[in-house]
Every structure is written in C-alpha cells, then in structure tokens.
Amino acid sequence: MFDNQPVELLNGELVEIAPEGISHAGLSDRSSRYLQTLLGERAIVRVGHPITLLSRSEPEPDWAIVQPIEQVYKREFSLRSRQ
C-alpha cells in the first residue's frame, strides 16, 4: 500500500519517516543497552517498536522506557489469536 515507505501514525495522519542509518542504529542499540542495565527489572527499554498513544498517534521512537507489564501484552495477544 505504501510501496515499502516507512510511515508513522501521528495525530491521526500517516507521516513518512526518514530511513535509519548505520550510525543511528548503532547509537540506538548502545543507548538502549545502557538504559536497560541502569533500569534492571524496573522497566523495559523497547527499541524501534510502535507505541499507541491516546492522541491517535502510533510513533516508532528509537527507544522508549515502559512499565514491565509483559504479561498484559502476552494475555492480549493470546486473546486476539483465539478470535
């Protein structure tokens, strides 16, 4: 549909995003490992995954620090796959 164009949903609109370069990817990986080491089990550092926001946005940040509620995500996935 988008001819392999990377897009994000921001404020209800699809916005084309720039491709990630090698140095950008390396710095994102390195910083996420550093943050995860600092945070331990208190939080999860998600790298390059979409985050659904109440503002009708679904950005894909380089990394995001989120609550460690993996069981909620697993339960949601298993409920959807049964439908």
VEXNU-842731 format. One record per atom (N, C-alpha, C): residue number from 1; residue in one letter; chain; atom name; x, y, z. Coordinates in Angstrom, 3 decimals. Atoms other than C-alpha are relative to their C-alpha. Example, Ala and Ser with C-alpha at 12.3 -4.5 7.8 and 13.67 -1.06 7.14 Angstrom:
! VEXNU-842731
PT | 1 | A | A | N | 0.890 | -1.190 | 0.000;
PT | 1 | A | A | CA | 12.300 | -4.500 | 7.800;
PT | 1 | A | A | C | 0.900 | 1.200 | 0.000;
PT | 2 | S | A | N | -0.820 | -1.190 | -0.060;
PT | 2 | S | A | CA | 13.670 | -1.060 | 7.140;
PT | 2 | S | A | C | -0.770 | 1.090 | 0.730;
END
This chain:
! VEXNU-842731
PT | 1 | M | A | N | 0.812 | -1.187 | 0.000;
PT | 1 | M | A | CA | 0.000 | 0.000 | 0.000;
PT | 1 | M | A | C | 0.865 | 1.264 | 0.000;
PT | 2 | F | A | N | -0.866 | -1.181 | -0.076;
PT | 2 | F | A | CA | 2.833 | 2.416 | 0.828;
PT | 2 | F | A | C | 1.316 | -0.216 | -0.727;
PT | 3 | D | A | N | -1.205 | 0.287 | 0.777;
PT | 3 | D | A | CA | 5.431 | 0.880 | -1.525;
PT | 3 | D | A | C | 1.252 | -0.050 | 0.875;
PT | 4 | N | A | N | -1.124 | 0.166 | -0.933;
PT | 4 | N | A | CA | 7.714 | -0.036 | 1.416;
PT | 4 | N | A | C | 0.525 | 1.315 | 0.569;
PT | 5 | Q | A | N | -0.383 | -1.265 | -0.602;
PT | 5 | Q | A | CA | 7.779 | 3.567 | 2.640;
PT | 5 | Q | A | C | -0.216 | -0.094 | 1.503;
PT | 6 | P | A | N | 0.204 | 0.022 | -1.444;
PT | 6 | P | A | CA | 8.373 | 3.829 | 6.388;
PT | 6 | P | A | C | -0.902 | 1.158 | 0.419;
PT | 7 | V | A | N | 0.939 | -1.025 | -0.444;
PT | 7 | V | A | CA | 5.463 | 5.707 | 7.979;
PT | 7 | V | A | C | -0.319 | -0.186 | 1.487;
PT | 8 | E | A | N | 0.496 | 0.010 | -1.372;
PT | 8 | E | A | CA | 4.193 | 6.589 | 11.463;
PT | 8 | E | A | C | -1.380 | 0.639 | -0.004;
PT | 9 | L | A | N | 1.310 | -0.623 | -0.186;
PT | 9 | L | A | CA | 0.691 | 7.459 | 12.609;
PT | 9 | L | A | C | 0.152 | 1.064 | 1.072;
PT | 10 | L | A | N | -0.143 | -1.120 | -0.925;
PT | 10 | L | A | CA | 0.852 | 10.919 | 14.213;
PT | 10 | L | A | C | -1.224 | 0.889 | -0.086;
PT | 11 | N | A | N | 1.214 | -0.815 | -0.064;
PT | 11 | N | A | CA | -2.263 | 12.767 | 15.318;
PT | 11 | N | A | C | -1.020 | -0.416 | -1.052;
PT | 12 | G | A | N | 0.980 | 0.515 | 0.946;
PT | 12 | G | A | CA | -4.378 | 10.539 | 13.088;
PT | 12 | G | A | C | 0.408 | 0.083 | -1.458;
PT | 13 | E | A | N | -0.470 | -0.107 | 1.382;
PT | 13 | E | A | CA | -2.272 | 11.168 | 9.965;
PT | 13 | E | A | C | 1.244 | -0.856 | -0.196;
PT | 14 | L | A | N | -1.201 | 0.756 | 0.327;
PT | 14 | L | A | CA | 0.279 | 8.921 | 8.268;
PT | 14 | L | A | C | 1.079 | 0.963 | -0.476;
PT | 15 | V | A | N | -1.114 | -0.892 | 0.310;
PT | 15 | V | A | CA | 3.652 | 10.664 | 8.096;
PT | 15 | V | A | C | 1.194 | -0.851 | -0.405;
PT | 16 | E | A | N | -1.185 | 0.742 | 0.444;
PT | 16 | E | A | CA | 6.635 | 9.391 | 6.109;
PT | 16 | E | A | C | 1.184 | 0.369 | 0.882;
PT | 17 | I | A | N | -1.174 | -0.246 | -0.841;
PT | 17 | I | A | CA | 9.775 | 8.996 | 8.217;
PT | 17 | I | A | C | 1.267 | -0.341 | -0.777;
PT | 18 | A | A | N | -1.279 | 0.235 | 0.663;
PT | 18 | A | A | CA | 13.413 | 9.045 | 7.165;
PT | 18 | A | A | C | 0.540 | -1.374 | 0.386;
PT | 19 | P | A | N | -0.600 | 1.297 | -0.332;
PT | 19 | P | A | CA | 15.233 | 5.698 | 6.954;
PT | 19 | P | A | C | 1.128 | 0.176 | 1.012;
PT | 20 | E | A | N | -1.030 | -0.038 | -1.034;
PT | 20 | E | A | CA | 17.592 | 4.878 | 9.802;
PT | 20 | E | A | C | 1.347 | -0.382 | -0.593;
PT | 21 | G | A | N | -1.343 | 0.300 | 0.487;
PT | 21 | G | A | CA | 21.317 | 4.990 | 9.016;
PT | 21 | G | A | C | 0.757 | -0.922 | 0.949;
PT | 22 | I | A | N | -0.803 | 0.939 | -0.789;
PT | 22 | I | A | CA | 24.056 | 2.701 | 10.332;
PT | 22 | I | A | C | 0.411 | 0.602 | 1.343;
PT | 23 | S | A | N | -0.443 | -0.601 | -1.266;
PT | 23 | S | A | CA | 25.422 | 5.132 | 12.943;
PT | 23 | S | A | C | -1.181 | 0.240 | 0.937;
PT | 24 | H | A | N | 1.207 | -0.212 | -0.807;
PT | 24 | H | A | CA | 21.906 | 5.983 | 14.140;
PT | 24 | H | A | C | -0.409 | -1.310 | 0.669;
PT | 25 | A | A | N | 0.380 | 1.303 | -0.533;
PT | 25 | A | A | CA | 21.099 | 2.292 | 14.569;
PT | 25 | A | A | C | 0.965 | -0.440 | 1.091;
PT | 26 | G | A | N | -0.997 | 0.389 | -0.999;
PT | 26 | G | A | CA | 24.341 | 1.653 | 16.437;
PT | 26 | G | A | C | -0.144 | 0.760 | 1.296;
PT | 27 | L | A | N | 0.181 | -0.817 | -1.211;
PT | 27 | L | A | CA | 23.797 | 4.541 | 18.832;
PT | 27 | L | A | C | -1.286 | -0.354 | 0.730;
PT | 28 | S | A | N | 1.258 | 0.413 | -0.629;
PT | 28 | S | A | CA | 20.197 | 3.466 | 19.453;
PT | 28 | S | A | C | 0.187 | -1.291 | 0.780;
PT | 29 | D | A | N | -0.261 | 1.274 | -0.674;
PT | 29 | D | A | CA | 21.319 | -0.066 | 20.293;
PT | 29 | D | A | C | 0.842 | 0.193 | 1.255;
PT | 30 | R | A | N | -0.908 | -0.209 | -1.137;
PT | 30 | R | A | CA | 24.137 | 1.099 | 22.541;
PT | 30 | R | A | C | -0.700 | 0.717 | 1.149;
PT | 31 | S | A | N | 0.684 | -0.747 | -1.057;
PT | 31 | S | A | CA | 21.993 | 3.597 | 24.435;
PT | 31 | S | A | C | -1.095 | -0.837 | 0.652;
PT | 32 | S | A | N | 1.054 | 0.834 | -0.593;
PT | 32 | S | A | CA | 19.163 | 1.090 | 24.906;
PT | 32 | S | A | C | 0.597 | -1.041 | 0.943;
PT | 33 | R | A | N | -0.659 | 0.958 | -0.899;
PT | 33 | R | A | CA | 21.560 | -1.490 | 26.389;
PT | 33 | R | A | C | 0.433 | 0.686 | 1.293;
PT | 34 | Y | A | N | -0.425 | -0.767 | -1.176;
PT | 34 | Y | A | CA | 22.960 | 1.172 | 28.736;
PT | 34 | Y | A | C | -1.197 | 0.287 | 0.917;
PT | 35 | L | A | N | 1.187 | -0.303 | -0.797;
PT | 35 | L | A | CA | 19.478 | 2.234 | 29.856;
PT | 35 | L | A | C | -0.573 | -1.249 | 0.664;
PT | 36 | Q | A | N | 0.541 | 1.235 | -0.586;
PT | 36 | Q | A | CA | 18.326 | -1.369 | 30.387;
PT | 36 | Q | A | C | 0.863 | -0.464 | 1.165;
PT | 37 | T | A | N | -0.892 | 0.351 | -1.102;
PT | 37 | T | A | CA | 21.401 | -2.007 | 32.542;
PT | 37 | T | A | C | -0.295 | 0.869 | 1.220;
PT | 38 | L | A | N | 0.306 | -0.911 | -1.117;
PT | 38 | L | A | CA | 20.591 | 1.059 | 34.661;
PT | 38 | L | A | C | -1.356 | -0.312 | 0.638;
PT | 39 | L | A | N | 1.361 | 0.188 | -0.492;
PT | 39 | L | A | CA | 16.892 | 0.221 | 34.979;
PT | 39 | L | A | C | -0.257 | -1.392 | 0.561;
PT | 40 | G | A | N | 0.198 | 1.365 | -0.477;
PT | 40 | G | A | CA | 17.191 | -3.517 | 35.573;
PT | 40 | G | A | C | -1.405 | -0.494 | -0.282;
PT | 41 | E | A | N | 1.344 | 0.570 | 0.140;
PT | 41 | E | A | CA | 13.807 | -5.149 | 36.169;
PT | 41 | E | A | C | -1.110 | 1.037 | 0.226;
PT | 42 | R | A | N | 1.015 | -1.033 | -0.295;
PT | 42 | R | A | CA | 12.060 | -1.839 | 36.997;
PT | 42 | R | A | C | -0.742 | 0.480 | -1.229;
PT | 43 | A | A | N | 0.622 | -0.476 | 1.245;
PT | 43 | A | A | CA | 11.299 | -1.045 | 33.345;
PT | 43 | A | A | C | 0.564 | -0.787 | -1.167;
PT | 44 | I | A | N | -0.452 | 0.632 | 1.242;
PT | 44 | I | A | CA | 11.681 | -2.306 | 29.778;
PT | 44 | I | A | C | 0.368 | 1.113 | -0.978;
PT | 45 | V | A | N | -0.386 | -0.933 | 1.058;
PT | 45 | V | A | CA | 13.544 | -0.437 | 27.067;
PT | 45 | V | A | C | -0.387 | -0.660 | -1.318;
PT | 46 | R | A | N | 0.465 | 0.511 | 1.298;
PT | 46 | R | A | CA | 11.687 | -1.034 | 23.794;
PT | 46 | R | A | C | 0.719 | 0.778 | -1.095;
PT | 47 | V | A | N | -0.798 | -0.631 | 1.048;
PT | 47 | V | A | CA | 13.736 | -0.332 | 20.679;
PT | 47 | V | A | C | -0.727 | -0.085 | -1.341;
PT | 48 | G | A | N | 0.569 | -0.080 | 1.340;
PT | 48 | G | A | CA | 12.068 | 0.835 | 17.466;
PT | 48 | G | A | C | -1.375 | -0.612 | -0.183;
PT | 49 | H | A | N | 1.338 | 0.582 | 0.103;
PT | 49 | H | A | CA | 8.610 | -0.538 | 18.254;
PT | 49 | H | A | C | -1.062 | 1.093 | 0.115;
PT | 50 | P | A | N | 1.062 | -1.008 | -0.100;
PT | 50 | P | A | CA | 5.361 | 1.390 | 17.809;
PT | 50 | P | A | C | -0.593 | 0.061 | 1.400;
PT | 51 | I | A | N | 0.651 | -0.236 | -1.286;
PT | 51 | I | A | CA | 3.712 | 2.879 | 20.866;
PT | 51 | I | A | C | -1.333 | 0.676 | -0.296;
PT | 52 | T | A | N | 1.322 | -0.569 | 0.234;
PT | 52 | T | A | CA | -0.046 | 3.526 | 20.783;
PT | 52 | T | A | C | -0.308 | 1.022 | 1.084;
PT | 53 | L | A | N | 0.298 | -1.089 | -0.925;
PT | 53 | L | A | CA | -0.952 | 6.858 | 22.374;
PT | 53 | L | A | C | -1.464 | 0.395 | -0.116;
PT | 54 | L | A | N | 1.394 | -0.434 | 0.003;
PT | 54 | L | A | CA | -4.322 | 8.345 | 23.279;
PT | 54 | L | A | C | -0.277 | 1.084 | -1.038;
PT | 55 | S | A | N | 0.171 | -1.116 | 0.944;
PT | 55 | S | A | CA | -3.738 | 11.212 | 20.819;
PT | 55 | S | A | C | -0.129 | -0.478 | -1.449;
PT | 56 | R | A | N | 0.132 | 0.569 | 1.344;
PT | 56 | R | A | CA | -4.474 | 8.912 | 17.841;
PT | 56 | R | A | C | 1.341 | -0.031 | -0.720;
PT | 57 | S | A | N | -1.341 | 0.081 | 0.560;
PT | 57 | S | A | CA | -0.739 | 8.518 | 17.326;
PT | 57 | S | A | C | 0.598 | -1.365 | 0.316;
PT | 58 | E | A | N | -0.721 | 1.240 | -0.224;
PT | 58 | E | A | CA | 1.445 | 5.471 | 16.986;
PT | 58 | E | A | C | 1.430 | 0.173 | -0.516;
PT | 59 | P | A | N | -1.379 | -0.228 | 0.434;
PT | 59 | P | A | CA | 5.033 | 6.724 | 16.718;
PT | 59 | P | A | C | 0.870 | -1.221 | 0.266;
PT | 60 | E | A | N | -0.984 | 1.054 | -0.203;
PT | 60 | E | A | CA | 8.013 | 4.391 | 16.491;
PT | 60 | E | A | C | 1.298 | 0.655 | 0.453;
PT | 61 | P | A | N | -1.196 | -0.690 | -0.489;
PT | 61 | P | A | CA | 10.621 | 6.029 | 18.729;
PT | 61 | P | A | C | 1.229 | -0.905 | -0.068;
PT | 62 | D | A | N | -1.238 | 0.784 | -0.022;
PT | 62 | D | A | CA | 14.274 | 4.966 | 18.703;
PT | 62 | D | A | C | -0.034 | -0.960 | 1.180;
PT | 63 | W | A | N | 0.226 | 0.853 | -1.161;
PT | 63 | W | A | CA | 13.632 | 3.642 | 22.199;
PT | 63 | W | A | C | -0.977 | 0.683 | 0.938;
PT | 64 | A | A | N | 0.958 | -0.514 | -0.976;
PT | 64 | A | A | CA | 11.037 | 4.026 | 24.893;
PT | 64 | A | A | C | 0.150 | -0.795 | 1.283;
PT | 65 | I | A | N | -0.040 | 0.662 | -1.305;
PT | 65 | I | A | CA | 11.127 | 3.247 | 28.597;
PT | 65 | I | A | C | -1.444 | -0.222 | 0.424;
PT | 66 | V | A | N | 1.385 | 0.343 | -0.318;
PT | 66 | V | A | CA | 7.926 | 1.408 | 29.529;
PT | 66 | V | A | C | -0.069 | -0.873 | 1.244;
PT | 67 | Q | A | N | 0.212 | 0.843 | -1.170;
PT | 67 | Q | A | CA | 6.462 | -0.364 | 32.523;
PT | 67 | Q | A | C | 0.199 | -1.463 | -0.378;
PT | 68 | P | A | N | -0.224 | 1.417 | 0.295;
PT | 68 | P | A | CA | 7.432 | -4.032 | 32.767;
PT | 68 | P | A | C | -1.275 | -0.823 | 0.173;
PT | 69 | I | A | N | 1.292 | 0.703 | -0.094;
PT | 69 | I | A | CA | 3.934 | -5.390 | 32.108;
PT | 69 | I | A | C | -0.140 | -0.988 | -1.151;
PT | 70 | E | A | N | -0.014 | 0.937 | 1.123;
PT | 70 | E | A | CA | 4.846 | -8.108 | 29.619;
PT | 70 | E | A | C | -1.160 | -0.986 | 0.059;
PT | 71 | Q | A | N | 1.106 | 0.953 | -0.113;
PT | 71 | Q | A | CA | 2.142 | -10.412 | 30.985;
PT | 71 | Q | A | C | -1.276 | 0.559 | -0.628;
PT | 72 | V | A | N | 1.181 | -0.619 | 0.616;
PT | 72 | V | A | CA | -0.522 | -7.938 | 29.825;
PT | 72 | V | A | C | 0.076 | -0.158 | -1.509;
PT | 73 | Y | A | N | -0.155 | 0.122 | 1.444;
PT | 73 | Y | A | CA | 0.893 | -7.971 | 26.295;
PT | 73 | Y | A | C | -0.209 | -1.444 | -0.450;
PT | 74 | K | A | N | 0.159 | 1.415 | 0.347;
PT | 74 | K | A | CA | 1.078 | -11.785 | 26.241;
PT | 74 | K | A | C | -1.467 | -0.411 | 0.066;
PT | 75 | R | A | N | 1.410 | 0.351 | -0.152;
PT | 75 | R | A | CA | -2.510 | -12.088 | 27.507;
PT | 75 | R | A | C | -0.816 | 0.599 | -1.131;
PT | 76 | E | A | N | 0.713 | -0.673 | 1.092;
PT | 76 | E | A | CA | -3.776 | -9.567 | 24.932;
PT | 76 | E | A | C | 0.219 | -0.745 | -1.310;
PT | 77 | F | A | N | -0.312 | 0.729 | 1.232;
PT | 77 | F | A | CA | -2.019 | -11.468 | 22.132;
PT | 77 | F | A | C | -0.732 | -1.338 | -0.036;
PT | 78 | S | A | N | 0.654 | 1.309 | 0.003;
PT | 78 | S | A | CA | -3.401 | -14.829 | 23.209;
PT | 78 | S | A | C | -1.507 | 0.137 | -0.161;
PT | 79 | L | A | N | 1.435 | -0.218 | 0.170;
PT | 79 | L | A | CA | -6.946 | -13.421 | 23.429;
PT | 79 | L | A | C | -0.333 | 0.299 | -1.452;
PT | 80 | R | A | N | 0.240 | -0.348 | 1.404;
PT | 80 | R | A | CA | -6.712 | -11.975 | 19.907;
PT | 80 | R | A | C | 0.162 | -1.208 | -0.911;
PT | 81 | S | A | N | -0.244 | 1.132 | 0.879;
PT | 81 | S | A | CA | -5.319 | -15.158 | 18.405;
PT | 81 | S | A | C | -1.099 | -1.059 | 0.104;
PT | 82 | R | A | N | 1.097 | 0.944 | -0.143;
PT | 82 | R | A | CA | -8.317 | -17.147 | 19.709;
PT | 82 | R | A | C | -1.230 | 0.418 | -0.786;
PT | 83 | Q | A | N | 1.214 | -0.499 | 0.686;
PT | 83 | Q | A | CA | -10.845 | -14.963 | 17.863;
PT | 83 | Q | A | C | -0.038 | -0.415 | -1.438;
END
